[in-house]
Every structure is written in C-alpha cells, then in structure tokens.
Amino acid sequence: MNKKLLTVMASALMFVGIGSVTANTSTQIVSAATTMKSPDTGHIVYDQDTTYNELRRANIVTPYLNYTGKNSVKFHWYKNPHTRSGWDNMNENISFDTFGGGGVENYGIVTTIGTATINGRKYYMYLNDGDSIALGNSSVFKRPNVIKSKKQLPTYDISGTKDSGYEVTDVGYDCPSSVFIIPTHHNSVTFPSREKHGKLDQFVPVISGYQNGGFGSSFIRKADYDYLIRTGSPAKNVHFDNGSILYSKNGKAYVKPNANYMYWQKRTAESVLHNDKYAKNHTVLTKKILINDLYRTLKAQMRNLKETGTTNQG
C-alpha cells in the first residue's frame, strides 16, 4: 500500500458549556500522521494507528480493552438499583474498546445495577431499554450541554477498517440535525474527509438528533460547531421517541423521564438483583442471563478487534 507522511498541527480544543470554546495552546500536538490510499475509494485515509492515536488524543475512545476470558472479569452487584444521569459521552462509531462511555440508548437517565471490572478496568453495568445490559465508564454520568441550532447542520461518522483505512463520511440521514447534545470533555479531531477526497478537516464529536426522533453519536465540522456556539440557543422541550423530554438548564442537559418507562426499568433492575418475577409480558432477567450475554459480547467484540481492527464495524 502506498503510504505517505503528513505533519498535522491540531489544537486541543476544550468545550466549556454553551458560551465558549477555548484553545488550549499549551497542549498543541504535532504528530506524524501515517496515511494510506483506500482500496475502496482511492482517497487518502488514516491508517489504524493514526486513527487510534487521534481519537485517543481527543478523548473520544478509551484504551484497548484487555479481555482474556471469563476469569478476567469480576462482578459487584448493588443491593438496590441506582438511578443516575446517563449520557452517550463517547463516540462509538469507531471504537477500539468494547465498552467506552457510550451505548446509552435512552439519553438522560440510566439505572445502574453494579460494576464489572475487566483486568483492572472498572465499568458500570446499567440497563438499556429496560431489558438488556450495557457497560460504560464514568464518562456516562457526566452531564453534557444541549443546544438548538438556527439551521440544520450536516452530521458525519468516522468509518473504515484496518485494511481500507479510516475517513469521515456523511452519515446519510434523510434530515440533518438541528438539536445537538455536546459532551463537555472532548476535543476536536483532525481527519481525512471523504467529501474532500482525503483532505484533512476538523470535526467535533456530538450527539445529534435525527428524523425518527432518536439521537446518536456523530460529528459536525468545526466550522459548524463554531456557528452553533455563536448563534445557538438552549434547547427546550425536545421529545425523545421513548416519551422523555430533553431540556437545557444552566448550560447543562436534563431529562424529564417518561414515568411509566422509568417504573418498569426500575422494576426490571430489582428483578435482576433480587430475582423477583414482575408483570406479565416482560421477560424475567437474571444475573446469570446477563453475565452469559456479556461474555458472548466480549468474545465477539474481541474477535472483531482482531479481524477488522476495531470492535465496531463502521
């Protein structure tokens, strides 16, 4: 493969609330970016190591997971479920770890039932959609910001594999987003853009709304982010597809949850922790079922990491 060396100057841009973005000039990084020509598109793209290093520098992905089998996992179960603020604060479109800080399917509220420590790395176990388990690190609980744009802005993903290389691509939604949840602890990334045939551009990680009423991790261009911060307003009464309502207060995101949904999520969590049966038409979950599902997920994701270079295939 034809490889080139590029020198990329990238400022570490920290996001602090709705009002400002400050450039941390003391942490400017000059990195030798190794690129390759994609056999799929013919564009110049990042190789796997450069992709990983750039996403790690931007605090978007966690270090590689070291899962070595069932004996490498230790579980701690809470006596009672804990309801906490929960957000998809890590972008998982390209992930080098099975569980970062993302995967929150119902933004704003998570019900935690314990922790799983994998070779010394601690993750929190929480319920998604009331009937499945997910893991996330402590970034899940960091409350982000939510901003409404005056116009709809296009959103992007980072996609690729270790063989084809990695680039930023249009997410392909029918309708660009006008509501953005902004994690406050991420930096911008410098990445090849498919639209520009491999030319480098800056992108900011966000959680964006899309047409069917849901939200998902994505990126917007740094120029669009600057426009959003300059002209946007605090979002109010944003309706999730599960009946919850998202709003901004004092520069932070909050959710008024669907009461019926939260009741059943808590009831499910109690059923897991105490093995009690609950209302009909709901599958009774147990710790054993969840643990076995987790082991299967870990095994599959580590296989993906070996075969494709990432745990998620973008």
N, C-alpha and C positions, 0 to 999 in steps of 0.2 A: 504494500500500500504506500502511496505517495504521502509522506509526512513533511510538514513544514514547521518552522518555529516562529511564533509570533510573540511579541512583548506586549503585555496588556497592563495598562495602568488603571486600577479600579479603586475608587474611593469607598471606604466603608461608610455607608450612609445609614444612620440610625433614625428610626421613626419614633417620634415622641408626640403622641396624641394627634389631634386634628390640626393643630395650628402650625406645625413646623417640621421640616426635615433638616437635620444638621449634618454637615460633612465632618467626619472625624478625621481630620488631616493627619493626625499623629499615627494613624493606623493604615495609611496608604500602602498598598501592596503592589509590587512589581513582580509579575510571575511570568515564567516562560511557558506559554500555552502551546501544548502539542496538539496539532490538528491533523486531520486525515481527510481524504476525499471519500465521500459516502458512495458505496457501490449502488445504492438505491436511487439517490437523487443527483449525484455528481457534484453536490455542493461541498464546500469546505465545512467540516464539522469538528467538534471536540472529540478527542479520544476519551476512553473511560477514566483514566487517572485525572486528566484535566477537569472533566465533568465533576468527578467526586470532590476534587480539591476546591473548585469554585463554589459548589453547593455547601461544602463544609465551612468555607470562609464566610459565606453569607448566613450561616446558622440556620439552614433550611433542612438539612439531613443530619442524622446522628451518625456516629462512627459505625463501622461494620459490626454486625451482630456476631457474637461468638457462641452459637448454639451447637453443642456437641452431644446432644442426646438427652433423654428424659432425666438422667441423673444431674444434668447441669441446671435444672430448674427447681427452685424452692418456692413453695406457695405459703402465703399468710392470708387467712380468711378473717374478715372483720366479724365481730359478734353481731353487729347490725349494719345494714346498708347506710352509706353516707351520700347525701345529695349535694353536689358541688357544681360550681360554674365550670363548664366544659366547652372547649373550642378546638377546631381543627387548625392548630397553630403551626403545623409542619406541613410543607408541601410534599405530597406523596406521589405525584405523577411519575417522578423518577425517584425511587427510594433505594438506598444502599443498606437499609436496615429493615427488618421485618416490621418492627413497631417503632415509630419515631414518636411524634407528639400528635399525630393526626388520626384520621379514621373515625372522627366523631360524626355520626350520621344525623344526629339531632342536635343542632348547634345551641349552645347556651346552658344546657343542663345535662349532667351525667350522674348516674347512680353507681358509685364505686362499691365493690364487694370484697376487695382485698388487694394484695400485691403479688406479683410474680417476679422473682429475682433470677435472672438468667446469667450464669457465670459472673456474678457480682454486679450486674446492671439491673437496677430496680425499675419495674414498670407497674402501673396501676391497672387493675382489672375493673372494667366498667361494662355496663350493658348498652347495647345498641339496638334500637327498635324494639326493646323490651324482651327479645328472645335470642340474642346472640351476645357473645363476649368479645371484647376488644381490649387491647393493651395500649397504653400510651405513657410517655414520660411526664415529668412535672409541667412541661410547657402546656399541656392540655388545660391546666387550670388558670393560665394567665389570661386575664380579661383584655380583649383587643379593643379596637375602635370600630365604629360603623359610620360610613359616610355615603350620602346620596349625591350623585353627580348631576350636573345640569344637563348633561347629554350622555348618551350611551357610548361606552368605551369598549373597543375590541379586547378580548382576552386571549391568552396564549398558554400553551403547555410546553414542557420540555419532554421530548420523546426520543427514543432510539434504543439501540443495543450496543454491546461492546464490539460487535462486528460491523454494524452500519454507522456507528458514531452517533453523537447526540447534538440536537439542534432545537431551537424554539420554533414551534409551529402554531398556526391558528387552531383554536380548539374546535372550530366548526359548528358552534351553536347557531341556531336559527336567528337568535336575537342577542346582540352584545348586551353587557350588563350596565345598569345604572346605579346599583347598590353594591358597596364593597365593604367587607369586613377586613380591617387592616391589622394584622399582628404587629405588635409594637417592638419586638425584639429581633427583627430580621434586617438584613442588609440587602442592597440590590445585587443582582448578578450580571456579569458581562458574558454574553453568549452569542454564538453564531445564529443568525436569523434565516430561516428558510425563505422568507419573503424577499430577503436581500441577497439570496444566493450565497450565504455563508459569511456575509459582512457582520462584524460584531456590533451588538447593540446592548443597551442596558434595560433590565426588566426588574420589576418589583413583585415579590410574592404577595398575593391577596387571596381572600375567599370571596368569590363573586357569585352573585345571583344569576340564574338563567331562566329560560322561558317556562319550564314546567313547575316553577315555584320552589325549587330546591337551590342549594348552594354547593359549591365545590371549589377545591384548591385550584388556583390558576395563577397567571402572571399578567401584569399590564406593563406597557412600555413606561420607562422612567419619565418620559416627557408627558405622558398621560397622567401618571401619578402626580407630577408637579402641578398639572392643571387641576386635578381632583382636590389636592390640598389647598390650592389657591382659591378655587371657586365653589367647592362642595359645601354641603350643609349637613348637620347632624340628621341621621335618618330616623324617621318616626313611623310607627305602626307598619312595619314590614312583616307581612304574613308568611310564615313557613307553611309547607304543604302538610305538616302534621298538626296544624291548628295553633301553634305557638306564635307569639308576636315579638318581633325584634325591635329594639329602640336604642337610642343613644342617650346617655346621661353623663354629664361632666366629662365628656371625651372618652367614655368607655361604653362597651356594648353590654346590653342587658336583654334578658328574655322573660316575657310573661308566659309561662308554660301552659300548655293545654292540661287542665286539671285532671281530666279523665285519663289522659295518656300517662301523666305522672303517677297517678294512683296505681295503674297496672304495672308500670315499671318498678315501683317500689314493692308491689306485691310479688312480682317476679323475683326481685332480688331477695326478698325474705324467703321465698320458696327455695331458692338456690342455697341460701345459708342455713336454713332450718329443715329443708326437705319436706315442707308442708305442701299439700295439694291446694290449688286455688281454682278460681271459677272455670267452668267448662268452656270448651273451645280454645283453651290456651294450653300449649304443650308444657308439661311439667319438666323443668330443667333441674339437673342435679350437678353437683360439683364434678362427679365422675364424667358425665357427658361433656361438660365444658372443658375439663382437662384433656380428655381424649381429642376433642376438636382442636384444642390449642396445639397439641403435639403434632397433629396432622398438618396444621397450618405452618408450623415452624419447619417441619420436614420439607414441605412443598416449596416454601419460600427460600430455604437454603439451596434447594435444587435449582430454583430459578436463578439464584445468585451465581451459582457455578456455571450454568448453561448460557445465560443471557447477559450476565454482568450486573444485573440489578434484581431486587426481589419482586418488583412490579415490572411488567412488560408494558412500556409506554406505546 
